[in-house]
Amino acid sequence: MTRAAILAGLFDDLADSYDHDHHERIADALLARAWPGAYDAVADVACGAGAVALRLARARPDSAPPVLAVDISPRMIEAGRGRAVGGAVDWRVADAVPLPVPDGSLDAVFCASSLHFLGCRALADWRRVLRPGGRVAYSLPLAGHFRPSSRFAALLAADVPLPAGPEDAVDWAVGHGFTDVTAQVAVLGDRRVAVTAARLPEHP
Ligand SMILES: C[S@@+](CC[C@H](N)C(=O)[O-])C[C@H]1O[C@@H](n2cnc3c(N)ncnc32)[C@H](O)[C@@H]1O
C-alpha cells in the first residue's frame, strides 16, 4: 500500500471525530495573512473537511470561480461536503500533488496542517501552479509542540523540518524560492503552530 493510501485510511478513520474547532482557528490564521481577491483562483491543498475552502467560498460572490479543494481522504471530503452551506467549492478526492490545474493558473494556495505529510514536492508544485506574484499560506506544527501518534509519525515527510520558530519558517520558505515571507507563531490552547505567508517572485 502506498504512503498516500495509508494516510487516506488514517484520515478516513478520523473524519467523524475530527477537531474542527482547532482547524477552523488555523484556517482563520492563514486567511488573516493572505486573504485573496474575490475572484482569485484559489486552492485549498489537502483540504480535509475544507476549513479554508468553506470560509473562503462563503465570503465570495456567487459569480466567483469555485475554490478548488483537494484531499486524499474520501471521508474527509465527504465531511466537507456535508458542512458546505452556500458558496462554491470544487471538491476532489486525489493526491494533492500535483494539483489538477495548469501551470501559472492560481492566484493563491492555502495548505493548513498538511505540508508535513505532503513533503517538499508540494512546494515545487505550488511554484508551478502559482502565477508570478501569487500568494501561498501554510501552517506547520512548531517543533517540540507536535506529538503525533506513532502511526502518524511514521508517515511524516522526511524533507519538511518542523520550524523551531518564525525565523526558521522564513528561512525555509525563502530557501524554497518564495519572497515577501512572513511567519508568526499562533498559540492555540496548548498547541503552537507556525503560520507562514509568502509570494512567488514576480520575476523568477
Ligand atoms: C491534519 S489534516 C488537515 C486538513 C485540513 N487542511 C484542515 O485544516 O482541517 C491533514 C490532511 O492531509 C490530507 N493528506 C495527507 N496526504 C495527502 C496527499 N498526498 N494528498 C491530499 N491530501 C493529503 C489528509 O487526508 C488530511 O485530510
The ligand as a Tripos MOL2 file, in Angstrom:
@<TRIPOS>MOLECULE
LIG
   27    29     1     0     0
SMALL
NO_CHARGES

@<TRIPOS>ATOM
      1 C1         -4.3740   17.4050    9.7370 C.3       1 LIG1
      2 S1         -5.3870   17.2350    8.3240 S.3       1 LIG1
      3 C2         -5.6470   18.9230    7.8200 C.3       1 LIG1
      4 C3         -6.8490   19.0460    6.9370 C.3       1 LIG1
      5 C4         -7.2980   20.4710    6.6260 C.3       1 LIG1
      6 N1         -6.3310   21.1780    5.8290 N.3       1 LIG1
      7 C5         -7.6650   21.2420    7.8720 C.2       1 LIG1
      8 O1         -7.0650   22.2860    8.1200 O.co2     1 LIG1
      9 O2         -8.5370   20.7960    8.6040 O.co2     1 LIG1
     10 C6         -4.2670   16.6370    7.0810 C.3       1 LIG1
     11 C7         -4.9600   16.2940    5.7660 C.3       1 LIG1
     12 O3         -3.9790   15.9770    4.7840 O.3       1 LIG1
     13 C8         -4.5580   15.0250    3.9120 C.3       1 LIG1
     14 N2         -3.4970   14.4500    3.1060 N.ar      1 LIG1
     15 C9         -2.3880   13.8110    3.5230 C.ar      1 LIG1
     16 N3         -1.6240   13.4570    2.4690 N.ar      1 LIG1
     17 C10        -2.2800   13.8970    1.3520 C.ar      1 LIG1
     18 C11        -1.9960   13.8720   -0.0360 C.ar      1 LIG1
     19 N4         -0.8820   13.3040   -0.5260 N.pl3     1 LIG1
     20 N5         -2.8510   14.4470   -0.8840 N.ar      1 LIG1
     21 C12        -4.0010   15.0230   -0.4190 C.ar      1 LIG1
     22 N6         -4.3260   15.0740    0.8840 N.ar      1 LIG1
     23 C13        -3.4660   14.5290    1.7540 C.ar      1 LIG1
     24 C14        -5.2710   14.0900    4.8560 C.3       1 LIG1
     25 O4         -6.2110   13.2710    4.2170 O.3       1 LIG1
     26 C15        -5.8890   15.0800    5.8440 C.3       1 LIG1
     27 O5         -7.1940   15.4490    5.4560 O.3       1 LIG1
@<TRIPOS>BOND
     1     1     2 1
     2     2     3 1
     3     2    10 1
     4     3     4 1
     5     4     5 1
     6     5     6 1
     7     5     7 1
     8     7     8 2
     9     7     9 1
    10    10    11 1
    11    11    12 1
    12    11    26 1
    13    12    13 1
    14    13    14 1
    15    13    24 1
    16    14    15 ar
    17    14    23 ar
    18    15    16 ar
    19    16    17 ar
    20    17    18 ar
    21    17    23 ar
    22    18    19 1
    23    18    20 ar
    24    20    21 ar
    25    21    22 ar
    26    22    23 ar
    27    24    25 1
    28    24    26 1
    29    26    27 1
@<TRIPOS>SUBSTRUCTURE
     1 LIG1         1 GROUP 0 **** ****
